[in-house]
Amino acid sequence: MRVLRRHSALLFLAGLLLLLPLVLPNNFYYDIVIRMAINAIIVLGLNLLIGFAGQISLGHAGFIGIGAYASAIFPTHFGWHPLVAMAAGAAIASAIAAILARPIFRLKGHYLAMATLGLGIIIAIVIKNEAAYTGGPDGMPVAALGLMGFEISGEKQWYWVLAALLLFSFWAARNLIDSPFGRALRALHGSEVASQVMGVDVVRYKVAIFVLSAFFASLMGSVTAHYIGFVTPNIADFFHSIELVTMVVIGGMASIYGSLIGAILLTALPQALSTFEGWETVAFGSILMLCMIFMPRGLVPTLTARFRPNEREDP
Amino acid sequence: MVKHSLFKIVTAAAIAVGASLPAHAADPIKIGSVLSVTGPAAFLGDPELKTLQLYVEKLNKDGGVLGRQLQLVHYDDGSDASKANGFAKRLIDDDKVDVIVGGTTTGSTMSMVPLVEKAELPFISLAGAVVIVEPVKKWVFKTPHTDRMAAEKVFDDMKKRNLTKVALLSETSGFGASGKKETEAMAAKMGITLVANETYGPKDTDMTPQLTKIKNTAGVQAVFVFGLGQGPALVNKGYKQLGIALPLYHAHGVASEEFIKLSGPAGEGVRLPAAALLVADKLPASDPQKAVATAYRKAYSERYKEDVSTFGGHAYDGLMIAVDAFKRAGSTDKAKVRDAIEATKGYIGTGGKVNMSATDHMGLDQSAFRMLEIKNGDWILVN
């Protein structure tokens, strides 16, 4: 039964992504769905770190920035193939995450939040000031992503690329959570001492999940850069990090569905509210506040507990 | 979807009925706009939006354009270029606007450029940097003066005063970074030596370290500051504190009444290049810009009870150039409107006299800038 339900969720998402183009009236709606998918994939990775392993990162946009600028700089200035550049970006982001994770994860709580915050801000400052390579605060254009003469262009092609990536990430995240690795993460979230006693190498797992989420963030940064065709330092901005953490929290910590819902909601809301004539920020803030007051655990976990009180949420 | 098709039926019925009615029942002409109304660039985007709203209303009251009403469709990108890109898609694909007037910052503008080029939609940007119109892009125009022109005007004035050894202090924002690059190029071209080259962050609250370094540099004859917003006012204050007596110049990004207020007495004697708008009432009656600048200034400050800035003026020019092009094209056909914008000749705006051509999509020359000086808490025209 459980196995069937597991696959039914994946099949449901696949079906939804297949049928969605039938009701999307024009490129603008494709664009929103693509941005939702990009955010959803990043948030899935971030939720593994924040929700499941219980470690906060307020500098995640920095890793997205590394990926985005690797895809912008290497092909433009050094003539690398975009896919090589993308891999290089992910490698750089992972390496930075791996080197810094050990000292950073000695910290806990507010100190950990501040260290990751600092990391993100430093990356953003470097991007802003190395104007010779990055174009400075005004940003720079990004070459199209192609392979063997075929270029991905237009919202409709990008939609299928992102749909495939989203399905893969969803599947991978669910599998990871139910693997020994995922159980170890949840254990160290519950109690580091207890999990250490049970033989979990706490530091190793923390580092591994940090590197993994940085890797995904960088890859999606590259995808964003190629999709939009232009990058500015805003992508590595502190506020972008906060936006992503908000998606995790609103959707629901330690909930795979929550990550999807959080990303969809927070990508769609600004567009839906844009007709409010100057009140959109107020409306946006009020909605977030109400969510947090009445659903402190996030949308998905709160609603699951409400409608299926006898069942623990299946992550 | 049901609602959507219902809307279509109603629209179709309206068109069928409308065919027998005079032209005023036609669809409005849609002016699209993406502006940075919130976020760090809000001080630029806010007056731009207010200006567009004010003048769309005014034009509609006077009967609209081509017998059709104007409709402004605007979005706020929150000073984030990737959001500007998304909203530009919305304007193009969903709202199906006839022209875009907007793009507050150079980053926002450049992120929209590939989209408008692909959609073949006329786009008049309100951002400063030279890259927007150089190289010329078929569908992209802009109204503000460039940083290159500002540097040239300032160096011109310095040379008149026999000042050739200059210290440059620029902001690390988009505006300042682009300004720094253009200033360095212009200095080399005009025989000015940059003896010191310092930068400060847009959120810095104290520039005395950089100024001290400049003060201690041998041979400096004048200081040129390239920045936006509050930073340059803080430079003025630090300058007075350190007792530096050299002539001080700023760029056009601080050309607002606010700058004088922020600087206080420390602003006295500071010079900067700016559009005629700021000194509209001090222009001689013979000046061709006098009428336009005074009228805009009056309309804006009456409606919003605040001082005009040159930024709102750029939006005014953008809208008027677009409206003028609609009239000359006689339709909203995108290719015809584009050709009409490119053929704009002798348009007198708040920013100066605009003469566009196939090789110049901005159309302003050096005469668009006036050299101003702050004296007794007000602007005066130099020479």
Interface residues (C-beta under 8 A of the other chain):
Chain A: V23 P25 N26 N27 F28 Y29 D31 I32 R35 K128 N129 A131 G136 P137 D138 G139 P141 E155 T224 I228 G229 F230 V231 T232 N234 I235 D237 P270 Q271 S274 G278 E280 T281
Chain B: M1 H4 V37 T38 Y75 D76 S79 D80 A81 S82 K83 N85 G86 F87 K89 R90 I92 D93 D94 T105 T106 G107 M110 S111 P114 A129 V131 T172 S173 G174 A177 S178 K181
